[in-house]
Amino acid sequence: MDMQFMENEQSSRPLCLISGGSSGIGLATAQLFASHGYDISICGRSATKLLEAKNLILEANPSVECLSLPADFNDVEQAQLVANE
């Protein structure tokens, strides 16, 4: 599988955007990519759960950047805001 990632403007590491990143498979995926040196942007509906997930990711991977973006992708405008971020 050929996977392409955006370059992070603040670092030379690739950036991975994960929706549903505050729990379950999304959080596990974010943790996996972070453990391989990727900067992470996680999205989800709960700002509180996103902050908890961000703290878990950074605790285990202090050298990466992790951005949490509260958004409900059922709302097209919110999804567009995340895409523009």
TINUKOL-439458 format. One record per residue (C-alpha): y, z, x; residue in one letter; residue number from 1. Coordinates in steps of 0.5 Angstrom, whole numbers. Last residue first. Layout:
# TINUKOL-439458
<c2 = Y c3 = Z c1 = X residuo = a num = NUM>
...
***
This chain:
# TINUKOL-439458
<c2 = 47 c3 = 19 c1 = -13 residuo = e num = 85>
<c2 = 48 c3 = 13 c1 = -17 residuo = n num = 84>
<c2 = 40 c3 = 13 c1 = -19 residuo = a num = 83>
<c2 = 41 c3 = 20 c1 = -21 residuo = v num = 82>
<c2 = 47 c3 = 18 c1 = -25 residuo = l num = 81>
<c2 = 43 c3 = 12 c1 = -28 residuo = q num = 80>
<c2 = 37 c3 = 17 c1 = -30 residuo = a num = 79>
<c2 = 43 c3 = 22 c1 = -34 residuo = q num = 78>
<c2 = 45 c3 = 16 c1 = -37 residuo = e num = 77>
<c2 = 38 c3 = 13 c1 = -39 residuo = v num = 76>
<c2 = 37 c3 = 20 c1 = -43 residuo = d num = 75>
<c2 = 29 c3 = 21 c1 = -42 residuo = n num = 74>
<c2 = 30 c3 = 22 c1 = -35 residuo = f num = 73>
<c2 = 33 c3 = 29 c1 = -36 residuo = d num = 72>
<c2 = 37 c3 = 31 c1 = -30 residuo = a num = 71>
<c2 = 38 c3 = 37 c1 = -25 residuo = p num = 70>
<c2 = 39 c3 = 34 c1 = -18 residuo = l num = 69>
<c2 = 36 c3 = 38 c1 = -13 residuo = s num = 68>
<c2 = 37 c3 = 36 c1 = -6 residuo = l num = 67>
<c2 = 33 c3 = 38 c1 = 0 residuo = c num = 66>
<c2 = 34 c3 = 36 c1 = 7 residuo = e num = 65>
<c2 = 29 c3 = 37 c1 = 13 residuo = v num = 64>
<c2 = 28 c3 = 42 c1 = 19 residuo = s num = 63>
<c2 = 27 c3 = 48 c1 = 15 residuo = p num = 62>
<c2 = 20 c3 = 45 c1 = 12 residuo = n num = 61>
<c2 = 16 c3 = 51 c1 = 9 residuo = a num = 60>
<c2 = 22 c3 = 55 c1 = 7 residuo = e num = 59>
<c2 = 26 c3 = 49 c1 = 5 residuo = l num = 58>
<c2 = 20 c3 = 46 c1 = 0 residuo = i num = 57>
<c2 = 20 c3 = 53 c1 = -3 residuo = l num = 56>
<c2 = 27 c3 = 54 c1 = -4 residuo = n num = 55>
<c2 = 28 c3 = 47 c1 = -7 residuo = k num = 54>
<c2 = 22 c3 = 49 c1 = -12 residuo = a num = 53>
<c2 = 26 c3 = 55 c1 = -14 residuo = e num = 52>
<c2 = 33 c3 = 51 c1 = -14 residuo = l num = 51>
<c2 = 29 c3 = 46 c1 = -19 residuo = l num = 50>
<c2 = 26 c3 = 51 c1 = -23 residuo = k num = 49>
<c2 = 33 c3 = 54 c1 = -25 residuo = t num = 48>
<c2 = 36 c3 = 47 c1 = -25 residuo = a num = 47>
<c2 = 31 c3 = 46 c1 = -31 residuo = s num = 46>
<c2 = 30 c3 = 38 c1 = -33 residuo = r num = 45>
<c2 = 28 c3 = 35 c1 = -26 residuo = g num = 44>
<c2 = 30 c3 = 32 c1 = -20 residuo = c num = 43>
<c2 = 28 c3 = 33 c1 = -13 residuo = i num = 42>
<c2 = 31 c3 = 29 c1 = -7 residuo = s num = 41>
<c2 = 27 c3 = 30 c1 = -1 residuo = i num = 40>
<c2 = 28 c3 = 29 c1 = 7 residuo = d num = 39>
<c2 = 22 c3 = 26 c1 = 10 residuo = y num = 38>
<c2 = 19 c3 = 30 c1 = 16 residuo = g num = 37>
<c2 = 11 c3 = 29 c1 = 14 residuo = h num = 36>
<c2 = 11 c3 = 36 c1 = 11 residuo = s num = 35>
<c2 = 17 c3 = 34 c1 = 7 residuo = a num = 34>
<c2 = 13 c3 = 29 c1 = 4 residuo = f num = 33>
<c2 = 7 c3 = 33 c1 = 2 residuo = l num = 32>
<c2 = 12 c3 = 39 c1 = -1 residuo = q num = 31>
<c2 = 15 c3 = 33 c1 = -5 residuo = a num = 30>
<c2 = 8 c3 = 31 c1 = -8 residuo = t num = 29>
<c2 = 6 c3 = 38 c1 = -9 residuo = a num = 28>
<c2 = 13 c3 = 39 c1 = -13 residuo = l num = 27>
<c2 = 12 c3 = 33 c1 = -17 residuo = g num = 26>
<c2 = 4 c3 = 34 c1 = -18 residuo = i num = 25>
<c2 = 6 c3 = 41 c1 = -21 residuo = g num = 24>
<c2 = 13 c3 = 44 c1 = -21 residuo = s num = 23>
<c2 = 20 c3 = 42 c1 = -20 residuo = s num = 22>
<c2 = 19 c3 = 35 c1 = -17 residuo = g num = 21>
<c2 = 19 c3 = 32 c1 = -24 residuo = g num = 20>
<c2 = 22 c3 = 26 c1 = -21 residuo = s num = 19>
<c2 = 21 c3 = 25 c1 = -14 residuo = i num = 18>
<c2 = 26 c3 = 21 c1 = -9 residuo = l num = 17>
<c2 = 24 c3 = 20 c1 = -2 residuo = c num = 16>
<c2 = 29 c3 = 20 c1 = 4 residuo = l num = 15>
<c2 = 27 c3 = 17 c1 = 10 residuo = p num = 14>
<c2 = 29 c3 = 21 c1 = 17 residuo = r num = 13>
<c2 = 35 c3 = 18 c1 = 21 residuo = s num = 12>
<c2 = 40 c3 = 23 c1 = 18 residuo = s num = 11>
<c2 = 46 c3 = 24 c1 = 13 residuo = q num = 10>
<c2 = 46 c3 = 17 c1 = 10 residuo = e num = 9>
<c2 = 39 c3 = 18 c1 = 9 residuo = n num = 8>
<c2 = 35 c3 = 11 c1 = 10 residuo = e num = 7>
<c2 = 32 c3 = 9 c1 = 3 residuo = m num = 6>
<c2 = 24 c3 = 9 c1 = 3 residuo = f num = 5>
<c2 = 19 c3 = 3 c1 = 3 residuo = q num = 4>
<c2 = 12 c3 = 4 c1 = 1 residuo = m num = 3>
<c2 = 7 c3 = -2 c1 = 3 residuo = d num = 2>
<c2 = 0 c3 = 0 c1 = 0 residuo = m num = 1>
***
